[in-house]
C-alpha cells in the first residue's frame, strides 16, 4: 500500500489552518478520518491496526481544539473537514 499520505504530515505547522489542510490531504489520499469518543480526538482508520499515527492525530486534534464530537462538528463546518 502506498505511503503517499505520510507526506501530508510534512507540511503540518502549529496552526488550525495547517491542521485542517493536513486532514484534507489525508482524505485526498484515501484515509478515513473520524472522531473517536473514547480517545477524545480525531483518528485515522488505519490506527485500528497500526497505532504509530496516533501521536500526529493527537497533535492535529490539539491544534484544531477538538476534544468532543461537538468540537469536531464545529470545526467541520469551519474548515469543511469532511469534504472528500
N, CA and C atoms as an extended XYZ file, in Angstrom:
252
Properties=species:S:1:pos:R:3:atomname:S:1:resname:S:1:resid:I:1 pbc="F F F"
N         0.845       -1.185        0.000 N   UNK     1
C         0.000        0.000        0.000 CA  UNK     1
C         0.888        1.245        0.000 C   UNK     1
N         0.481        2.221       -0.731 N   UNK     2
C         1.246        3.458       -0.878 CA  UNK     2
C         1.273        4.240        0.431 C   UNK     2
N         2.374        4.887        0.681 N   UNK     3
C         2.529        5.721        1.878 CA  UNK     3
C         2.508        7.194        1.519 C   UNK     3
N         1.906        7.553        0.379 N   UNK     4
C         1.845        8.956       -0.026 CA  UNK     4
C         1.171        9.825        1.027 C   UNK     4
N         0.250        9.237        1.778 N   UNK     5
C        -0.459       10.013        2.785 CA  UNK     5
C         0.501       10.560        3.841 C   UNK     5
N         1.630        9.893        4.072 N   UNK     6
C         2.580       10.357        5.080 CA  UNK     6
C         3.173       11.720        4.720 C   UNK     6
N         3.200       12.048        3.436 N   UNK     7
C         3.692       13.351        3.005 CA  UNK     7
C         2.809       14.482        3.533 C   UNK     7
N         1.548       14.166        3.817 N   UNK     8
C         0.624       15.177        4.353 CA  UNK     8
C         1.134       15.743        5.676 C   UNK     8
N         1.813       14.925        6.455 N   UNK     9
C         2.296       15.357        7.763 CA  UNK     9
C         3.494       16.295        7.657 C   UNK     9
N         4.202       16.261        6.550 N   UNK    10
C         5.431       17.043        6.424 CA  UNK    10
C         5.173       18.552        6.391 C   UNK    10
N         3.991       18.966        5.984 N   UNK    11
C         3.677       20.393        5.914 CA  UNK    11
C         2.907       20.905        7.133 C   UNK    11
N         2.734       20.051        8.133 N   UNK    12
C         1.973       20.422        9.319 CA  UNK    12
C         2.731       21.456       10.140 C   UNK    12
N         2.056       22.578       10.396 N   UNK    13
C         2.616       23.656       11.217 CA  UNK    13
C         1.727       23.828       12.445 C   UNK    13
N         2.051       24.756       13.275 N   UNK    14
C         1.336       24.960       14.536 CA  UNK    14
C         0.109       25.870       14.388 C   UNK    14
N        -0.702       25.664       13.343 N   UNK    15
C        -1.903       26.484       13.144 CA  UNK    15
C        -3.105       25.597       12.855 C   UNK    15
N        -4.283       26.119       13.135 N   UNK    16
C        -5.517       25.401       12.809 CA  UNK    16
C        -5.627       25.161       11.309 C   UNK    16
N        -5.286       26.179       10.534 N   UNK    17
C        -5.399       26.074        9.076 CA  UNK    17
C        -4.514       24.959        8.533 C   UNK    17
N        -3.311       24.861        9.057 N   UNK    18
C        -2.381       23.814        8.633 CA  UNK    18
C        -2.918       22.431        9.009 C   UNK    18
N        -3.485       22.311       10.199 N   UNK    19
C        -4.060       21.039       10.636 CA  UNK    19
C        -5.236       20.645        9.742 C   UNK    19
N        -6.071       21.613        9.394 N   UNK    20
C        -7.209       21.339        8.507 CA  UNK    20
C        -6.721       20.915        7.127 C   UNK    20
N        -5.685       21.576        6.612 N   UNK    21
C        -5.121       21.196        5.310 CA  UNK    21
C        -4.542       19.786        5.355 C   UNK    21
N        -3.954       19.422        6.478 N   UNK    22
C        -3.420       18.072        6.639 CA  UNK    22
C        -4.563       17.053        6.563 C   UNK    22
N        -5.684       17.332        7.209 N   UNK    23
C        -6.846       16.441        7.136 CA  UNK    23
C        -7.335       16.345        5.703 C   UNK    23
N        -7.438       17.462        5.001 N   UNK    24
C        -7.853       17.445        3.590 CA  UNK    24
C        -6.912       16.569        2.766 C   UNK    24
N        -5.615       16.725        2.974 N   UNK    25
C        -4.616       15.945        2.246 CA  UNK    25
C        -4.780       14.451        2.546 C   UNK    25
N        -4.952       14.110        3.816 N   UNK    26
C        -5.137       12.707        4.181 CA  UNK    26
C        -6.354       12.114        3.489 C   UNK    26
N        -7.444       12.872        3.484 N   UNK    27
C        -8.666       12.383        2.851 CA  UNK    27
C        -8.493       12.259        1.336 C   UNK    27
N        -7.772       13.194        0.727 N   UNK    28
C        -7.493       13.095       -0.712 CA  UNK    28
C        -6.703       11.832       -1.039 C   UNK    28
N        -5.911       11.376       -0.070 N   UNK    29
C        -5.121       10.165       -0.246 CA  UNK    29
C        -5.847        8.910        0.237 C   UNK    29
N        -7.150        9.033        0.442 N   UNK    30
C        -7.980        7.872        0.750 CA  UNK    30
C        -8.057        7.468        2.204 C   UNK    30
N        -7.525        8.287        3.086 N   UNK    31
C        -7.566        7.942        4.511 CA  UNK    31
C        -8.944        8.260        5.097 C   UNK    31
N        -9.387        7.399        6.001 N   UNK    32
C       -10.634        7.613        6.720 CA  UNK    32
C       -10.299        8.323        8.032 C   UNK    32
N       -10.953        9.445        8.268 N   UNK    33
C       -10.723       10.242        9.472 CA  UNK    33
C       -12.056       10.354       10.209 C   UNK    33
N       -12.028       10.118       11.506 N   UNK    34
C       -13.259       10.204       12.290 CA  UNK    34
C       -12.930       10.634       13.711 C   UNK    34
N       -13.961       11.059       14.451 N   UNK    35
C       -13.778       11.412       15.849 CA  UNK    35
C       -13.997       10.161       16.686 C   UNK    35
N       -13.059        9.886       17.573 N   UNK    36
C       -13.155        8.735       18.468 CA  UNK    36
C       -13.538        9.246       19.854 C   UNK    36
N       -14.756        8.931       20.316 N   UNK    37
C       -15.199        9.463       21.608 CA  UNK    37
C       -14.424        8.890       22.798 C   UNK    37
N       -13.859        7.692       22.656 N   UNK    38
C       -13.087        7.113       23.758 CA  UNK    38
C       -11.741        7.822       23.922 C   UNK    38
N       -11.096        8.134       22.810 N   UNK    39
C        -9.806        8.825       22.853 CA  UNK    39
C        -9.960       10.342       22.939 C   UNK    39
N       -11.162       10.829       22.639 N   UNK    40
C       -11.464       12.268       22.633 CA  UNK    40
C       -10.563       13.033       21.671 C   UNK    40
N       -10.394       12.444       20.465 N   UNK    41
C        -9.586       13.060       19.425 CA  UNK    41
C        -9.958       12.470       18.071 C   UNK    41
N        -9.441       13.119       17.030 N   UNK    42
C        -9.619       12.588       15.684 CA  UNK    42
C        -8.700       11.381       15.520 C   UNK    42
N        -9.132       10.471       14.656 N   UNK    43
C        -8.391        9.228       14.483 CA  UNK    43
C        -8.402        8.814       13.019 C   UNK    43
N        -7.306        8.245       12.577 N   UNK    44
C        -7.240        7.653       11.237 CA  UNK    44
C        -7.737        6.219       11.339 C   UNK    44
N        -8.469        5.778       10.334 N   UNK    45
C        -8.952        4.405       10.332 CA  UNK    45
C        -7.834        3.398       10.480 C   UNK    45
N        -6.690        3.655        9.866 N   UNK    46
C        -5.574        2.708        9.912 CA  UNK    46
C        -4.993        2.548       11.316 C   UNK    46
N        -5.320        3.466       12.231 N   UNK    47
C        -4.836        3.328       13.604 CA  UNK    47
C        -5.388        2.086       14.287 C   UNK    47
N        -6.474        1.555       13.767 N   UNK    48
C        -7.051        0.349       14.352 CA  UNK    48
C        -6.083       -0.820       14.278 C   UNK    48
N        -5.209       -0.836       13.272 N   UNK    49
C        -4.217       -1.908       13.162 CA  UNK    49
C        -2.777       -1.394       13.145 C   UNK    49
N        -2.571       -0.084       13.084 N   UNK    50
C        -1.224        0.494       13.064 CA  UNK    50
C        -1.233        1.766       13.910 C   UNK    50
N        -0.947        1.641       15.199 N   UNK    51
C        -1.088        2.786       16.120 CA  UNK    51
C        -0.015        3.868       15.991 C   UNK    51
N         0.939        3.720       15.082 N   UNK    52
C         2.045        4.681       15.047 CA  UNK    52
C         1.638        6.086       14.622 C   UNK    52
N         0.443        6.262       14.098 N   UNK    53
C        -0.002        7.592       13.670 CA  UNK    53
C        -0.813        8.318       14.748 C   UNK    53
N        -1.007        7.678       15.884 N   UNK    54
C        -1.798        8.275       16.958 CA  UNK    54
C        -1.242        9.598       17.461 C   UNK    54
N         0.075        9.702       17.563 N   UNK    55
C         0.665       10.935       18.100 CA  UNK    55
C         0.407       12.124       17.179 C   UNK    55
N         0.495       11.920       15.871 N   UNK    56
C         0.274       13.045       14.952 CA  UNK    56
C        -1.219       13.404       14.894 C   UNK    56
N        -2.087       12.410       15.027 N   UNK    57
C        -3.521       12.716       15.050 CA  UNK    57
C        -3.885       13.442       16.347 C   UNK    57
N        -3.184       13.131       17.435 N   UNK    58
C        -3.392       13.871       18.679 CA  UNK    58
C        -2.969       15.317       18.487 C   UNK    58
N        -1.833       15.526       17.834 N   UNK    59
C        -1.352       16.887       17.562 CA  UNK    59
C        -2.352       17.657       16.712 C   UNK    59
N        -2.867       17.026       15.660 N   UNK    60
C        -3.851       17.678       14.789 CA  UNK    60
C        -5.103       18.019       15.587 C   UNK    60
N        -5.568       17.089       16.409 N   UNK    61
C        -6.748       17.339       17.242 CA  UNK    61
C        -6.505       18.496       18.199 C   UNK    61
N        -5.310       18.541       18.778 N   UNK    62
C        -4.971       19.639       19.699 CA  UNK    62
C        -4.942       20.981       18.969 C   UNK    62
N        -4.339       20.998       17.785 N   UNK    63
C        -4.272       22.252       17.021 CA  UNK    63
C        -5.664       22.755       16.659 C   UNK    63
N        -6.563       21.818       16.335 N   UNK    64
C        -7.933       22.201       15.978 CA  UNK    64
C        -8.836       22.354       17.203 C   UNK    64
N        -8.278       22.059       18.381 N   UNK    65
C        -9.029       22.142       19.650 CA  UNK    65
C       -10.254       21.231       19.622 C   UNK    65
N       -10.059       20.013       19.162 N   UNK    66
C       -11.131       19.022       19.081 CA  UNK    66
C       -10.984       18.038       20.230 C   UNK    66
N       -11.973       18.070       21.136 N   UNK    67
C       -11.983       17.161       22.277 CA  UNK    67
C       -13.344       16.479       22.441 C   UNK    67
N       -14.292       16.835       21.560 N   UNK    68
C       -15.628       16.250       21.632 CA  UNK    68
C       -16.217       16.186       20.224 C   UNK    68
N       -17.278       15.415       20.085 N   UNK    69
C       -17.951       15.328       18.795 CA  UNK    69
C       -18.480       16.700       18.380 C   UNK    69
N       -18.937       17.485       19.341 N   UNK    70
C       -19.428       18.823       19.044 CA  UNK    70
C       -18.302       19.707       18.505 C   UNK    70
N       -17.117       19.603       19.118 N   UNK    71
C       -15.957       20.351       18.614 CA  UNK    71
C       -15.655       19.936       17.172 C   UNK    71
N       -15.680       18.624       16.921 N   UNK    72
C       -15.399       18.104       15.581 CA  UNK    72
C       -16.408       18.654       14.566 C   UNK    72
N       -17.683       18.643       14.942 N   UNK    73
C       -18.722       19.143       14.040 CA  UNK    73
C       -18.547       20.641       13.786 C   UNK    73
N       -18.181       21.383       14.806 N   UNK    74
C       -17.956       22.826       14.647 CA  UNK    74
C       -16.782       23.088       13.697 C   UNK    74
N       -15.673       22.369       13.890 N   UNK    75
C       -14.505       22.546       13.015 CA  UNK    75
C       -14.784       22.041       11.605 C   UNK    75
N       -15.645       21.039       11.476 N   UNK    76
C       -16.039       20.574       10.148 CA  UNK    76
C       -16.784       21.674        9.412 C   UNK    76
N       -17.667       22.369       10.113 N   UNK    77
C       -18.381       23.490        9.485 CA  UNK    77
C       -17.417       24.619        9.120 C   UNK    77
N       -16.446       24.859        9.974 N   UNK    78
C       -15.499       25.951        9.734 CA  UNK    78
C       -14.505       25.636        8.618 C   UNK    78
N       -13.968       24.413        8.609 N   UNK    79
C       -12.902       24.055        7.668 CA  UNK    79
C       -13.311       23.005        6.634 C   UNK    79
N       -14.580       22.554        6.671 N   UNK    80
C       -15.074       21.555        5.726 CA  UNK    80
C       -14.197       20.298        5.756 C   UNK    80
N       -13.987       19.761        6.935 N   UNK    81
C       -13.095       18.619        7.121 CA  UNK    81
C       -13.588       17.350        6.425 C   UNK    81
N       -14.875       17.241        6.195 N   UNK    82
C       -15.431       16.014        5.589 CA  UNK    82
C       -15.714       16.197        4.108 C   UNK    82
N       -15.022       17.131        3.459 N   UNK    83
C       -15.335       17.474        2.076 CA  UNK    83
C       -15.026       16.366        1.075 C   UNK    83
N       -14.156       15.429        1.387 N   UNK    84
C       -13.791       14.394        0.421 CA  UNK    84
C       -14.390       13.074        0.776 C   UNK    84
